[in-house]
Amino acid sequence: MEKHVFTIPNISCGHCVMTIKNELTEMKGVVSVEGDPAAKQVTVEWNAPTTRDAIEALLKEVNYPAA
């Protein structure tokens, strides 16, 4: 299992975190998504076939690109 904390400058509230969580949990292999709107960070845990690049691509696609 891999785990990474993504910094996402566009996060401004809990709704932003929920949007990201809903999108990422649909990816096959994503185990958990936890967000902190104050820190503008999302922690993601995943297994194959998901990759960090795929997560970053989806974040960009839903207008929450990782910094």
Secondary structure, DSSP 4 states (H G I P E B T S, - for coil): -EEEEEE-TT--SHHHHHHHHHHHTTSTTEEEEEEETTTTEEEEEE-TT--HHHHHHHHHHTT----
